[in-house]
Amino acid sequence: MNGVEEVLLIDQVIERLIVRHPSVSPAEIERTVRDIHARFRDGKVRDFVPLLVEKAARRHLTEQIPVVEHAAP
């Protein structure tokens, strides 16, 4: 995975979490994801970074605000 692909995947993580946590401001979600992503900047293996970031961000946000489930379209 190259840097551009990783950034695109991180942006998708942000989009998914915005939908999953509508009561949290998009700016707060983005800040949370970017802060967590920064923790991995020195990692040598990049393939799983977006997955690890999403898992950590989801845990962090869920601890703050309960998830609101949406009905399937």
C-alpha positions as CSV (number, residue, x, y, z in Angstrom):
1,M,0.0,0.0,0.0
2,N,1.4,3.4,-0.9
3,G,0.8,6.7,1.0
4,V,-2.0,7.9,-1.3
5,E,-3.9,4.6,-0.9
6,E,-3.6,4.8,2.9
7,V,-4.9,8.4,3.0
8,L,-7.9,7.4,0.8
9,L,-8.6,4.5,3.2
10,I,-8.3,6.8,6.2
11,D,-10.8,9.2,4.6
12,Q,-13.2,6.3,4.1
13,V,-12.8,5.4,7.8
14,I,-13.8,9.0,8.7
15,E,-16.8,8.8,6.4
16,R,-18.0,5.5,7.9
17,L,-17.6,6.7,11.4
18,I,-19.5,10.0,10.6
19,V,-22.5,7.8,9.5
20,R,-22.2,5.4,12.4
21,H,-22.0,8.3,15.0
22,P,-24.3,11.0,13.9
23,S,-24.4,12.6,17.3
24,V,-20.7,13.3,17.2
25,S,-19.5,16.3,15.1
26,P,-17.7,15.3,11.9
27,A,-14.8,17.6,13.0
28,E,-14.5,15.6,16.2
29,I,-14.5,12.3,14.4
30,E,-11.9,13.5,11.9
31,R,-9.7,14.8,14.7
32,T,-10.0,11.5,16.5
33,V,-9.1,9.4,13.4
34,R,-6.2,11.7,12.4
35,D,-4.8,11.6,15.9
36,I,-5.0,7.9,16.1
37,H,-3.5,7.6,12.6
38,A,-0.6,9.7,13.6
39,R,0.3,7.1,16.3
40,F,1.2,4.7,13.5
41,R,3.4,7.1,11.5
42,D,6.6,5.2,12.4
43,G,5.2,1.8,11.7
44,K,7.1,-0.1,9.0
45,V,4.2,-2.4,7.8
46,R,1.4,-0.2,6.5
47,D,-1.1,-2.7,5.1
48,F,-3.2,-2.9,8.3
49,V,-2.9,0.7,9.5
50,P,-6.4,1.8,8.3
51,L,-8.0,-1.2,9.9
52,L,-6.2,-0.6,13.2
53,V,-7.0,3.1,13.1
54,E,-10.7,2.4,12.4
55,K,-10.9,-0.2,15.3
56,A,-9.2,2.2,17.7
57,A,-11.4,5.2,16.6
58,R,-14.6,3.1,16.8
59,R,-13.7,2.0,20.4
60,H,-12.8,5.6,21.4
61,L,-16.0,7.0,20.0
62,T,-18.2,4.2,21.3
63,E,-16.9,4.9,24.8
64,Q,-17.9,8.5,24.5
65,I,-21.3,8.2,22.7
66,P,-23.5,5.2,22.2
67,V,-23.9,4.0,18.6
68,V,-27.2,4.9,16.8
69,E,-28.2,2.1,14.6
70,H,-29.8,3.0,11.2
71,A,-32.4,1.0,9.4
72,A,-31.2,-0.5,6.2
73,P,-32.6,1.3,3.1
